[in-house]
């Protein structure tokens, strides 16, 4: 959520990850505030490719910002943040998770009604948070890339063990899927 426009190189299609935005309570007056920090480890400072779909979404956000006004909030000398809430300020993780929950609940309610009308079991979304999205991205990345060092670099993991834990989980599922496909092919032959 702390990504800034200057962190995006639209010409080279790269995203620079060089800081993290944290949100936590202050001890003095029981309020909360944002702060900028370096990523937890040196491995967290990295450059990752800008996917076309992400670029398209950023283009839409830029157009909205041009018509609605930009996020002028400054945190520890950093400004130009891409993401903002309806009040024009930085969203905090709890509010993002509440938004995700509202979207999931709305979808599931609609899906239950549609399934009942159509006489089928509903296909419901599970509850998840913004951190789950990072884990899902890592899992999908592991499904299409087998070079653990590449995955480690993209994810910003300091220890390869962290990457391997995700990779093993992803490859176990892929292994099951592969054997199911193999069994189906063998059944066709015999």
C-alpha positions, 0 to 999 in steps of 0.5 A: 500500500506504500507504493508511490508513482515514482517507484514505477518505471513505466518505460522499463516496466519495472516496480522498485520495492525500496521501503515499507509502509507500516501502520501501528498505534502510538503509545502516547494517545492511543491513536494510530499512524503510518511510518516508512521503514526499510524492508525487513531484510536487504533481500526485501529491497528489489526490482520486479517486473511490471505485469501488463495487467498491473500496468493497465490497472495503474493506468486506470488509477492514474486517470482517476487520480487526474480527475479526482485529485492525487493523494497528497499525504506525506509520511516521513518525507515520502509522498505521491502514494498510488493507493488512497481511500475514499477520503484521499488518504492512505488506506490502512491494512484493517480497512483493506481487509474490511473491504475484502470481507465486504466484497467476499460477503456480497459475492457469496450472498449473490452466489447463494441466491443464484445457486438456489435458483439454478438448483446447484451447490454454490461456489463460495469464496473463502474468507481471506486478507491482503496478506493471503493475496501475497501468499497466493501470488507466491503460490501461482509464481511457484506453479509457473517457475521452478527456479527457486532463486528467481522466486526468492528474488521476486518475493524478497525472501531473505532465506531460501527456506521461506521460498521452499516452504511455499514451493513445496506446497505448490509443487505438491498440488501440481504433482497431484494434478499431474497424476490425475491427468496421467491417470485419465490419459492411461484410462483412455488408453486401456 
